[in-house]
Amino acid sequence: MRSNFYAAVTIILWGAMPALTKDLLNTLPPFETLTLSSLFAFLFLLAVNLRAGTLKKFLTAEKILTAAGLGFLGLFLYSAFFYYGLARLTSQEACILNYLWPLMIVLFSAMLLDEKLTRRKIFAVGMSFVGVVLVMIGGVENFSSEKIWGALSCIVAAACYGLFSVLNKMLRLEQKSAMMIIWATTAIFAGAFGYFFEELTLPSLGEIFGLLWLGILIDAVAYLTWALALAKTANVVWTANLAYLVPILAIFISTFAFGEELSPAVIPALVLVIGGILTMRN
């Protein structure tokens, strides 16, 4: 039950992420956005860890390097590829393509955690994936070459985060401290890439508020609750399948936030997504 609670918190917070990030990327460079939001996430988690007194046991060279490696793979590379795709697609398109990562978790879990892919699990994941595909077909028009690169970037991002999620479960690090190091790593690498490849833009007051929201609630809190959901679940596939609710929620938010046209495929897709989750649980 606790893993389901953490997953629910994550779903609600992540549902707002594509629309908010797309809004920030309209005026701020991608690496600058990632640097500042990651820095805010790190500072928030640093305060959490100092209050909880969890740093002394965690701060060893081996654990720091392990968390930094996870951070480079799972949140720096993931976010860099996703932001690249998001800048070239609508928030609906990018979110849907990005949500191949629960399937990546299933595949990597089978390879690395020896979780059996039963027929029911395959059918349930397949139902949810068909729902995502339906939304994609209903909401995506002809791709330009730029959109093709954006789509490929979102798919690579999904693979990075799927592998990160499984490795994070395998390594069993203390999550509050680990996520602090992970976001610090992301901020450092994003800042370095931004320094060499982007021109610094001074954020407005509204953009600073958006970056704080992205960094603290979506990056720090939501990624932490997702890591805790995976760490405490006995069934990674079931928990990963819950994440298919996020693109549906994100589509409704992006529709109201940006006036993006709502695809007629959303309702049947929602039925398939929920049906897949119920099939997984029963």
N, C-alpha and C positions, 0 to 999 in steps of 0.2 A: 504493500500500500504506500509506503514512503517513497518508493521509486516512482510510482504513478503520480504522486503529488509533485515531486520535483519535475517530472516530465510535463505536467500541466502548466506549471509556472513558466517553464521554458517556452512552451507552445504559444502562450499568450504574449510573452515579450518578443519572441522571434517573429510573430505575425506582423509587428509594426516595423521590423528592421528594413525590408527592401524599400518601402516607401520613404522612410526617414533617410536612409543612406542615399537613395536616388536624389532626393531633394538637396542633400549636402553636396553631392558630386556635381550638381548643376553649376555650382559656383566655386567649389574648392577642388584642388588637385587630389587625385586618389591617394597617393602616398602621404600627403599632408593630413588628409582626413583619417587615414589609418594610424598615422603616428600619434596624433592628438587624442583620438578616441582610445587607443591602446594605452597611452600614458595615463589618462584618467582612470581606466580600468585598473592599471597597476597600482596607482595611488590609493584607490578605494580598497583594493584587496590588501595592500600593505597596512592600512588602518585596521581592517578586519583582523588580520593576523597578529598585529601588535596587541590588539585588545584581547584576542583569544590566547595569546602566548604560545603560538604554534611554531614560531620560526626557529627556535633553538634546536629542536629535534630535526628540523628539515634541512637547515642550512649546512649541508655537507657537500663537498666537491662533486661526489658521484650523483647525488640527487639533483643538484643545481644543473649539472651538465645534461642529465637525462631530461629534466623538465625543459631546458633550453632547446634540446633537440626536438622534443615534441612541439614546442612553440614554433620553431622554424617550419616544421612540416605542416602542422595542423592548423595554425592560426595565421602565421605570416604568409605562407604560400597560398593557403586557402583564401584568405581575405584579399590578397593581391590579385589572384586570378578572378575571384568573384567580383571585386570592384571594377576590374577591367571589363568584364562582361556586362556588369550593371550599367556602366557608362555608355554602352553601345546598344543595349536592349531596353525595352520597357521594364518596369519593376515586376510586372506579371511574368513576362517571358523569362527574365533572369531567375526569378524565384522558383519557377517550375522546373527549369533545367537544373538548377542547383540542387533541387530535392531528389536528385538521383542518389545523393549520399546515403540515405537509409538503405537503399539496395546495396551500396558499396559496403556498408556495415555488415549486412547479411553475408555477402560473399567473403569478406575478410574474416568474419567470425567463423565461417565454415573452414577456412584455410588455417587460421591461427589459433582459434579457441576450440576446435573440434566440435562445434555445435552442429547437430544433425539437421539437415534440411529435409524435414518430413514433407509428405505430400500436402498436408494441411498448411504448413508454413509457406511452402512455395505458392500454393493457391491463394493464400491470404495476401502475401506480398504482391503477387501478380495482379490481384484485384485492385489494390491500392495504386500500383504503378500504372495500370490501365486508366484509372481515374486521372492521374497526373498527365498522361499522354493525351487524354481527351481534352483537358483544359488547354494544353499546348497547341493542339491542332485547331481548337476553336478560337484561340486568341492570337496565333502567330500568322502573319501574312507572309508575302514573299520575302525571303531573306536577301539582303544585299551582301556583298563580300564582307563588309564591316560587321554585319549581324552574324554571319557565319563564324567569324573569329570570336565574337562575343559569346556565341553559343558554345563553341569548343572550350573557351576559357572557363565557362561555368561548369562544364562537365569535368574538366581537370580539377577544378576547385572541389567538386563533389568527391572525387577520388581521394584527394588529399585529406579532406575532413573525415571521410569514412575510415581510412587507415589510421588516422590520428585517434579516433574514438576507440577503436579496438585495441590499439597499442596502449592507450591510456588506461583501459580496463586491465590489460595484462600486467602492467607494471605496478599497479596498486599504490600509486603515490598518494600522500595526504593532499586532498584536492584543493583546499583553500590556499595552501602554500605553493603547490605546483602551478595553479592557475595564475598566481601572482608572478612567478618567474616566467611563465609562458607569455603573459601579456607584456612583461618587460622586454623579453626577446623580440616580440612582434614590433614593439615601439622602436627598438634599436635598429632593427633591419629596415623597417619602413622609413625611419628618419634618414638612414644612410642612403637608401635608394632615392628618396625625395630630394636630398641635398644635391645629388649628381644629375638627376633627370627632370626635376621640376623647378618652377619658379615659385618662391614662397608667396602666399596670399594671406593678407591679414583678415581673419574671420570677423564678421560682424557680431553684435551682441546676440542676435537670434541664432546665428550659426554656432556660437560658443555654447548656448543652451542646448542646441541639437547635438553637439559633440559630447556634452556632459551626459545627456540622456542615452546616447549611443554607447558611450564608454562605460558608464556605471550600471545602468539597468540592463542593456542588451548584451554588452560584452562581458562585464564582470559578473553580474548576477545570473543572467540566463545561461551563459556558457558553464558557469559553476554548477548551476542546478542540473544542467544536462549531464555533466560529468558525474555528478552524484547519482542521478537517475540510472546511468549505465553501471556505475560501481555497485549499486545496491540491488540491481535486478538479478534474478536468477535466469532470465530469458532475454538475452540481448536482442533477439529478432523481434519479440513482442514490443519492447520499448522503442526500438528503431522504427517500427511500423507506425507508432503513434505520431511520429514526426510528419507523416503525410498530411496531418491536419493543418500544418503551418501554411503551406502554399494556398490552401483554400481560404484561410483567414486573411493571409496577406493580399490576396486578390481583392477581397471585399474592401480592405483598408485602402489599397492603391486606387480603387475605383472612386471612393469618396474623397481621398486626399488629392488625386491628380485628375479626376474626371476621365480616367482610362475606360474604354468601352468594356462592359462586362460581357464575357463570352457566354453564349447560350449553353455551352458545354459544362458550365460550372455546377449546375444542379445534379445532372447524372454523375458527374465526377465525384461530387460530395457523397452521393449514395454509395458509389464503389469504394471510396476511401473508408467510410464508416463501416461498410459491410466487411471490408478486409480486416479492420481492427477487431470487429466482433467475432469474425471467423477465427482469428488468431487466438482470441481469449477463450472461446468455448472449448 
